[in-house]
Amino acid sequence: MMKILYNSKILLLVSLFFVFFSYSHSQIKSMAGSFSRMGFDAKGLAMGNSMTACKEGIVSPYYNPSTIVFQEEITFNATYTFLNLDRNLNTFSFILPVKIKQDNGDILSAALSGGLINAGVTNIDGRDYDGFQTGLLSTFENQFYFAAAVKFTPKLAIGATFKFNYAKLYDEITSSGFGVDAGLIYQITEKFALAVTVKDINTSYEWDTSELYGQSGNSTKDKFPLLKIIGAGYKVNEDLYTTVSFESSNQKSNILKFGAEYSINSALQIRAGIDRLDISNTNNGVKPSFGFSFSHDFNILKPTLNYVFALEPFTHYPLQMITLTIQL
């Protein structure tokens, strides 16, 4: 009876975890790491997560590690997400510009970045096969990352992100693993940039249930989908900036993403975007988003408040995200 009870809990946890965080593409929604594909911060989500080639204004280090080298100020980001179904998604990151003086006297521009993505589900109603409540359960996933980028020429920058994942499905069932992202961005003209990113190289979870079930336990490996993304950013004029990206995976998903940012003045920007435009599955459901940023200088500090309102497919509950950015 005890073993049946544990089995029911694990089955319920796994089912709820992947249902609640599977708002990615239909081909990859059941694969590990879907929390990291929802959106990293309010600016990125407001622009449809099409930030692969975005280097204007405050950049989002998670979309393409090479873009952080264009951030000229020390930057801190903290994000809180409002989600239904007792889900949570929070992020923190920093970007540190670095100037390296070479032997010939030239200055090499580089940057370092680090951060955390935290996601989870709480208040899961655990019940046995007879329907009796066994208590409230919870899950979590954490991803810690460190990124570095170098601008090799005024037009070309290359970067890499090294990630460590730690997740829990049940009190005695946890997993950890490493992964790598790689990206580059090339400034073709003053207004037009192209970028390429490969995400979640060799990233996976390995679950071991032997401590819970003894000899009846086993090991399971859940791989993150390998994402290959090409993106473009175009500065139409001093006020309007647009982005687009095309994302394909080893699960045969093909996603188009679009975003635009319009500066009303130096303090206020408005944004709009479309994510999940799956050209290989038109029934997948698109994800439109709208947002804004407001900033104000206080002596040496420059705080910016970013907000986004996004519609998740197949539910009438919106996703809302707030990011506070501070630059020094």
C-alpha positions as CSV (number, residue, x, y, z in Angstrom):
1,M,0.0,0.0,0.0
2,M,2.8,2.4,0.8
3,K,4.5,1.7,-2.5
4,I,1.2,2.4,-4.3
5,L,0.9,5.6,-2.4
6,Y,4.3,6.8,-3.4
7,N,3.7,5.8,-7.0
8,S,0.5,7.8,-7.1
9,K,2.3,10.8,-5.7
10,I,5.1,10.7,-8.2
11,L,2.7,10.2,-11.1
12,L,0.7,13.2,-10.0
13,L,3.7,15.3,-9.6
14,V,5.2,14.5,-12.9
15,S,1.9,15.0,-14.7
16,L,1.2,18.4,-13.1
17,F,4.8,19.6,-13.4
18,F,4.9,19.1,-17.2
19,V,1.3,20.3,-17.8
20,F,1.8,23.5,-15.9
21,F,5.1,24.4,-17.4
22,S,4.5,23.1,-20.9
23,Y,3.7,26.4,-22.6
24,S,6.4,25.9,-25.2
25,H,5.9,24.3,-28.6
26,S,3.8,21.2,-29.1
27,Q,6.7,19.1,-30.2
28,I,8.9,20.0,-27.3
29,K,6.4,20.8,-24.5
30,S,6.8,17.4,-22.9
31,M,10.6,17.7,-22.8
32,A,12.7,18.9,-19.9
33,G,13.5,22.6,-19.3
34,S,10.2,24.1,-20.5
35,F,10.4,26.7,-17.7
36,S,13.5,28.2,-19.3
37,R,11.7,28.7,-22.6
38,M,8.8,30.8,-21.2
39,G,10.6,34.1,-21.2
40,F,13.6,35.5,-19.3
41,D,12.5,39.0,-18.4
42,A,9.8,41.6,-19.1
43,K,11.6,43.2,-22.0
44,G,12.3,39.9,-23.7
45,L,8.8,38.5,-23.2
46,A,7.2,41.8,-24.4
47,M,9.2,41.5,-27.7
48,G,8.0,37.9,-28.2
49,N,11.2,36.4,-26.9
50,S,12.8,37.4,-30.3
51,M,15.9,38.9,-28.6
52,T,18.6,36.8,-30.3
53,A,20.0,39.8,-32.2
54,C,18.9,42.6,-29.8
55,K,21.7,44.8,-28.6
56,E,19.8,48.1,-28.2
57,G,19.1,49.4,-24.7
58,I,19.1,46.9,-21.9
59,V,19.9,43.5,-23.2
60,S,18.8,40.2,-21.9
61,P,21.8,37.9,-21.3
62,Y,19.9,34.6,-21.5
63,Y,18.8,35.0,-25.2
64,N,22.2,35.3,-26.7
65,P,25.4,35.5,-24.5
66,S,27.3,37.5,-27.2
67,T,25.0,40.5,-26.8
68,I,26.1,41.3,-23.3
69,V,29.3,42.8,-24.6
70,F,27.2,45.8,-26.0
71,Q,26.0,46.7,-22.5
72,E,28.2,49.6,-21.4
73,E,27.1,49.9,-17.8
74,I,27.0,47.5,-14.9
75,T,23.5,46.1,-14.9
76,F,21.3,44.2,-12.4
77,N,17.9,42.6,-13.3
78,A,15.3,41.1,-11.0
79,T,12.1,39.6,-12.4
80,Y,8.9,38.4,-10.7
81,T,6.1,36.7,-12.7
82,F,2.4,36.5,-11.9
83,L,1.1,33.1,-12.9
84,N,-2.0,31.1,-12.2
85,L,-2.2,27.4,-11.1
86,D,0.2,28.1,-8.2
87,R,3.2,28.4,-10.6
88,N,6.1,30.7,-10.1
89,L,8.9,32.0,-12.3
90,N,11.5,34.4,-11.1
91,T,14.9,35.5,-12.5
92,F,18.0,37.4,-11.4
93,S,20.9,38.5,-13.5
94,F,23.8,40.9,-13.7
95,I,26.1,42.1,-16.5
96,L,29.6,43.4,-15.9
97,P,31.4,45.1,-18.8
98,V,35.2,44.5,-18.9
99,K,37.8,46.4,-20.8
100,I,41.0,44.5,-21.5
101,K,44.1,46.4,-22.6
102,Q,46.2,44.5,-25.1
103,D,50.0,44.6,-25.7
104,N,49.6,46.9,-28.7
105,G,47.6,49.4,-26.7
106,D,44.2,48.5,-28.2
107,I,41.2,48.0,-25.8
108,L,39.4,44.7,-26.1
109,S,35.7,44.9,-25.1
110,A,34.4,42.0,-23.1
111,A,31.6,41.3,-20.6
112,L,30.7,38.8,-17.9
113,S,27.2,37.8,-16.8
114,G,25.6,35.5,-14.2
115,G,22.1,34.7,-13.1
116,L,19.4,32.4,-11.8
117,I,16.1,31.2,-13.1
118,N,13.8,29.8,-10.5
119,A,10.5,28.0,-11.3
120,G,8.2,25.7,-9.5
121,V,4.7,24.6,-8.6
122,T,3.3,24.8,-5.1
123,N,0.1,23.6,-3.3
124,I,-0.2,20.4,-5.4
125,D,-3.0,18.3,-3.8
126,G,-1.5,14.9,-3.1
127,R,-3.9,12.0,-2.9
128,D,-3.7,8.2,-2.9
129,Y,-5.6,5.8,-5.1
130,D,-8.6,5.8,-2.7
131,G,-8.9,9.6,-3.1
132,F,-7.7,10.5,0.4
133,Q,-5.6,13.6,0.8
134,T,-2.0,12.9,1.7
135,G,-0.8,16.5,2.0
136,L,0.4,19.4,-0.2
137,L,3.3,18.8,-2.5
138,S,5.6,21.1,-4.5
139,T,8.2,21.0,-7.3
140,F,11.0,23.3,-8.3
141,E,13.6,23.9,-11.0
142,N,16.7,26.1,-10.7
143,Q,19.1,27.1,-13.4
144,F,22.3,28.9,-12.5
145,Y,24.4,30.3,-15.3
146,F,27.6,32.2,-16.1
147,A,28.2,33.8,-19.4
148,A,31.2,35.5,-21.0
149,A,31.5,37.4,-24.3
150,V,34.2,39.1,-26.3
151,K,33.9,41.7,-29.1
152,F,36.6,40.5,-31.5
153,T,36.0,43.4,-34.0
154,P,33.7,46.4,-33.9
155,K,31.2,44.3,-35.7
156,L,31.6,40.8,-34.4
157,A,31.0,39.5,-30.9
158,I,31.0,35.9,-29.6
159,G,29.8,34.5,-26.3
160,A,29.1,31.3,-24.4
161,T,26.9,30.5,-21.4
162,F,27.6,27.6,-18.9
163,K,24.5,26.4,-17.1
164,F,23.9,24.2,-14.0
165,N,20.4,22.9,-13.4
166,Y,19.0,21.5,-10.2
167,A,15.4,20.3,-9.9
168,K,13.1,18.4,-7.5
169,L,10.0,16.4,-8.3
170,Y,9.7,14.9,-4.8
171,D,11.4,15.1,-1.5
172,E,13.8,12.3,-2.3
173,I,13.9,12.7,-6.1
174,T,16.2,15.4,-7.3
175,S,18.4,15.9,-10.4
176,S,21.2,18.1,-11.6
177,G,23.1,18.6,-14.8
178,F,25.2,20.9,-16.9
179,G,24.6,22.5,-20.3
180,V,26.1,25.1,-22.6
181,D,24.8,27.8,-24.9
182,A,26.8,29.5,-27.7
183,G,26.1,32.6,-29.7
184,L,27.5,35.3,-32.0
185,I,26.2,38.6,-33.3
186,Y,27.4,40.5,-36.3
187,Q,26.7,44.1,-37.0
188,I,26.2,44.2,-40.8
189,T,25.3,47.9,-41.0
190,E,24.8,50.6,-38.4
191,K,21.1,49.7,-38.2
192,F,21.1,46.0,-39.0
193,A,22.5,43.1,-37.0
194,L,22.3,39.3,-37.5
195,A,22.8,36.7,-34.7
196,V,23.0,32.9,-34.3
197,T,22.5,31.0,-31.0
198,V,22.6,27.3,-30.2
199,K,21.0,26.6,-26.8
200,D,21.0,23.7,-24.4
201,I,23.9,21.8,-25.8
202,N,24.1,18.5,-24.0
203,T,21.7,19.6,-21.3
204,S,19.6,17.0,-19.5
205,Y,18.2,15.8,-16.2
206,E,19.0,12.3,-14.8
207,W,16.5,11.0,-12.3
208,D,17.3,8.2,-9.9
209,T,14.5,6.6,-7.9
210,S,16.6,3.9,-6.2
211,E,16.6,5.7,-2.9
212,L,12.8,5.8,-2.9
213,Y,12.0,2.4,-4.4
214,G,15.2,0.4,-3.6
215,Q,15.8,-2.3,-6.2
216,S,12.5,-1.4,-7.9
217,G,13.9,2.1,-8.7
218,N,15.6,3.0,-12.0
219,S,17.4,5.8,-13.7
220,T,15.8,8.1,-16.3
221,K,17.5,10.7,-18.5
222,D,15.4,13.6,-19.7
223,K,17.1,15.7,-22.4
224,F,16.5,19.4,-23.0
225,P,15.6,20.0,-26.7
226,L,18.5,21.4,-28.7
227,L,17.5,24.8,-30.0
228,K,19.1,26.5,-33.1
229,I,18.1,30.1,-33.5
230,I,18.9,32.8,-36.1
231,G,17.7,36.3,-35.4
232,A,17.9,39.8,-36.8
233,G,17.6,43.3,-35.3
234,Y,16.8,46.4,-37.3
235,K,16.8,50.0,-36.1
236,V,14.2,51.6,-38.3
237,N,14.9,55.1,-36.8
238,E,15.9,56.7,-33.5
239,D,12.5,55.7,-32.0
240,L,11.6,52.3,-33.5
241,Y,13.6,49.1,-33.1
242,T,12.4,45.7,-34.5
243,T,13.5,42.1,-33.9
244,V,12.7,38.8,-35.5
245,S,14.0,35.3,-34.9
246,F,13.5,31.8,-36.3
247,E,13.9,28.9,-33.9
248,S,14.2,25.2,-34.8
249,S,14.8,22.2,-32.6
250,N,15.9,18.6,-32.8
251,Q,12.2,17.8,-32.2
252,K,11.2,19.3,-35.6
253,S,9.6,22.4,-34.2
254,N,9.9,25.6,-36.3
255,I,9.0,28.8,-34.5
256,L,8.8,32.4,-35.7
257,K,9.0,35.2,-33.2
258,F,8.6,39.0,-33.7
259,G,9.1,42.1,-31.5
260,A,9.1,45.8,-31.7
261,E,10.0,48.6,-29.3
262,Y,9.0,52.3,-29.7
263,S,10.6,55.1,-27.7
264,I,8.0,57.8,-26.8
265,N,10.8,59.7,-25.1
266,S,14.0,58.9,-23.2
267,A,12.1,57.7,-20.2
268,L,9.2,55.7,-21.7
269,Q,9.3,52.8,-24.2
270,I,6.4,50.6,-25.3
271,R,6.7,47.1,-26.8
272,A,4.8,44.4,-28.5
273,G,5.6,40.9,-29.7
274,I,4.4,37.6,-31.0
275,D,5.8,34.3,-29.8
276,R,5.0,30.6,-30.7
277,L,4.1,31.2,-34.4
278,D,4.8,27.6,-35.3
279,I,4.9,27.2,-39.0
280,S,5.1,23.4,-38.7
281,N,2.0,23.2,-36.5
282,T,-0.6,25.9,-37.0
283,N,-2.7,24.5,-34.1
284,N,0.0,25.3,-31.6
285,G,-1.4,28.6,-30.5
286,V,0.3,32.0,-30.7
287,K,1.4,34.1,-27.7
288,P,1.0,37.8,-28.2
289,S,2.5,40.2,-25.6
290,F,2.4,43.9,-24.8
291,G,4.6,45.9,-22.4
292,F,6.4,49.1,-21.5
293,S,9.5,50.4,-19.7
294,F,9.8,53.5,-17.5
295,S,13.2,54.8,-16.3
296,H,14.4,57.7,-14.3
297,D,17.9,58.7,-13.3
298,F,18.8,59.2,-9.6
299,N,22.4,60.4,-9.3
300,I,24.6,57.4,-10.2
301,L,21.7,55.0,-10.3
302,K,19.4,54.5,-13.3
303,P,16.5,52.2,-12.3
304,T,14.1,51.0,-15.0
305,L,10.7,49.3,-14.4
306,N,9.7,46.9,-17.1
307,Y,6.2,45.3,-17.4
308,V,4.6,42.9,-19.8
309,F,1.1,41.4,-20.3
310,A,1.1,38.2,-22.4
311,L,-1.7,35.9,-23.4
312,E,-0.9,32.2,-23.0
313,P,-2.5,29.9,-25.5
314,F,-5.4,27.7,-24.5
315,T,-6.2,29.6,-21.2
316,H,-8.0,32.8,-20.4
317,Y,-5.4,33.6,-17.6
318,P,-2.8,36.1,-18.7
319,L,0.9,36.0,-17.8
320,Q,2.3,39.2,-16.3
321,M,5.9,39.9,-15.5
322,I,7.7,42.8,-13.8
323,T,11.5,43.4,-14.1
324,L,13.4,45.9,-12.2
325,T,16.7,46.9,-13.8
326,I,19.3,49.0,-12.1
327,Q,22.3,50.4,-14.0
328,L,25.4,51.9,-12.3
